[in-house]
Amino acid sequence: MSFILNIRSFSIALFLVWSLNSNAHVDGKKICVDLYGHELIFNYQPEKTTAASTEAITTFYRNSSQTNSLIRQLDSLMLPFAADDMAKLLLLKKFTSVAYKNEEPRLQTLFMFSVLIEQHKDVLLGYSDHSLTLYGRANLAIDNCLFIQKGPHVYYDLSFSQAAMPVAEQEFNAKRDEKKYVPLVMNMFEPPKFNALTVTKIFPYEYDGFVYFFTTKINLSMVNYYKELPTISISSVYLNYGLSTKARETLVKEIKKAVSGMTKERALDFILKFTQQAIEYRRDLREKFAFPEETLASNYADCEDKAALFAKLTQEVLGLRTVALYYKDAEHINVAVVSWRKNDEANFTFNNEHYIICEPSGKGFSPGENAINSSLAQLIDW
């Protein structure tokens, strides 16, 4: 995409723009937002719209008393959830869709832009006669969405839409001092603490002629949150986020009990076969990786979803470390588990440790068996 900064053409090209009243006061009406089952109440008075002009744009950025009040409310309401910038962005989207539900999408986009700019987030607008796109810099690589490159920085389309098509746009940048603006930061080590919704699911599983029924409580609030996150490349975040307390106290506890009398070899086979059988394999047309909790809530999963779930269950139940194997040409991912076997019985060595390859997707594979030559894989140390 080609971007040219031109304030004059922006005021002509943009059909409508938000204009804040210089006498606007903070007191407003109550706006209720459902955040993954948590009800959040805001005090805010939505502003009216007006025709675009350079003066209106200037007024928009200089009159920020109500915007600052909203930001304080956002921060205060998200504090109990230990929310990062990504969670706050998703809340801002929800708030905007409620507070300005009768406005056209371009005006909703402009409103979010103004809030993020006031928070000193490194964002900018792309605009044309028919489009308005909010771009932002982040501390992580996001897959399967539009982005633009400006010098050393990448700015992602914050709608995270996989269906969005590139268009020729110009840039509107309201930043006054580039050094003061920072990227949106996602906590890659632990997720926010959303926990209002729970669903119970039973996984029937047959192993060696005995049928198990694993009752699992799933944190549905987190599952819904994961669905709205952008696609994040396969990395340690999937294992760091792992399983909720609800899932660990049910599924993980029951699997630990089931394998308590088994050898480590057989226990690993038990977990591998569970991952192969409990959730049906199906190719994901969304091209979006699922977190382990999200996979448990689904009726089907593809190879990377099963790989992350298997790796986390292996870590939780057996305390064994894993790496992922990515076969680019085959568009496939499986897992290798650190081995207790002798060197000549392992599949490969990495960082002076022996690893056994496990195939969570295809049914019937035992530890050490692999459908694809591992020499063709890229190793991902997650």
LINZIZI-V546247 format. One line per field, one symbol per residue. phi: phi as a letter, one per 30 degrees, with the letter a starting at -180 (. if undefined). psi: psi as a letter, one per 30 degrees, with the letter a starting at -180 (. if undefined). burial: + if it has 16 or more other ideal C-beta (glycine too) atoms within 10 Angstrom, else -. A space follows every 10 residues. Layout:
phi: ???
psi: ???
burial: ???
This chain:
phi: .cbbdadddd dddddbbdbd ddcdcdebcd bcbdchjccc cccaceddcb ddaeddddde ddcbdddddd dddedddced chdcdddddd deddeddddb dccdeddddd ddeddddddi ddbaccbbdb bbbccbdbdb dccibdabcb idccccdddh ddcdcdbdbc ccbcdcbedd ccddccddca ddcdadcbbc bccdacbhic ccbcdbccdd ededdedcdd dceeadeddd dhcdeddddc dddddeddce ccdddddddd ddddddcdbd dadcddhbdc deddddddca acddddddde dddddddcic dbbccccedd hbbbbccecc ddedcddacb hibdbcdbcd dddjdcejcb dbddddccdc dc
psi: kkkkkjeefe feekellkkk kfgklekalk kkkjihfkjk kljkjkllll lkleeeeeee ffjgeeeeee eeeeeeffef ghkaeeeeee eeeeeefeeh fglleeeeee eeeeeeefgh killkklafg ljkkklklgl kklhlkllkj bfkkkkjgfg kffkkkljll kkjgkfjeff kllkkkjgek llikgfkkkk kkjkkkkhfk kkjjkkkkjf eeeeeeffll jkkkafeeee ebkleeeefd eeeeeeeege glleeeeeee eeeeeeeekk kkkjffhkkk leeeeeflfl laeeeeeeee eeeeeeefgk lllkjjjeef hlkakkkkkf llefflelkk hgkkkkkkjf ekkfklkfkk fkkfffkkkj j.
burial: --+------+ +-++-+++++ ---+---+-- +-+-++-+-+ -+-++++-+- -+---++-++ --++-++-++ +-++--++-- +-++++++++ ++++++--++ --+--+++++ +++++++-+- +++++++--- ++++++++-+ -++-++++-- ---+++++++ --------++ ++++------ +-++-++--- ++-++----- +-+-+-+--- -+-+-+++++ ++++++--++ -+-++-+++- ++++-++--+ ++-++--++- ------++++ +++++++++- +------+++ ++++++++-- ++++++++++ ++++++++-+ +++++++--- -++++++++- -----+++-- ---+++++++ +---+-++-+ ------+--+ -+
